[in-house]
Amino acid sequence: MDESPIVEPPARTPLGFVPIFRLISAILGRVPLPARLLAHASKSAFAAGVLEAFAPTKRDLHAADGERLLAITRIVAARAAGCPFCIDMNVAVAPRVGLSSAELEALLSLDEQAFEAQLGSRGAAVARYVRDASRPGGHLAGDVVRRIKQELDDHDLVVIAATLASVHFWSRFSQALGVRDEGFARAAGVSTTI
């Protein structure tokens, strides 16, 4: 299979994107391909930028373990979507948020028993909820809903749902344009082998 994207970034970065790309590069060390591809369509880039600028952080959750729950959400949503780029980007934060290798392996497996064995009650509930909500049709079994509502208040549940939706935006965009893993996880010393 061809590893190059379906569309190449513009040959020259549009002037309006230069400061944004400098900021992204300062944060991530380089500008990821999806951002460079968005330089073709400024309105779409603006919409994606707003989505990313307002992406939830640990301060947006009531839960004390909010950063961990957001990482679980992003990793499981990326894996459920099957997006190599998204898995790569989201797994890269595992060391920063304190996810162990065993926890990361459980998240990438999408296996309910692994969730239960490795993630604790709240982490397992979030992982199962995100996995099931990410499936086509997004049907959630009653036990999944009951459990997530036991673990999270309504505010935090909405933040988790919005977070998984934003990952799916990036996964569909990246997959539609043939964006692959860019090595962010490897640079962070994390394996994404499933």
Secondary structure, 3 states (H helix, E strand, C coil): CCCCCCCCCCCCCCHHHHHHHHHHHHHHCCCCHHHHHHCCCHHHHHHHHHHHHCCCCHHHCCCCCHHHHHHHHHHHHHHHHCCHHHHHHHHCCHHHHCCCHHHHHHHHHCCHHHHHHHHHHHHHHHHHHHHHHCCCCCCCCHHHHHHHHHHCCHHHHHHHHHHHHHHHHHHHHHHHCCCCCCCHHHHCCCCCCC
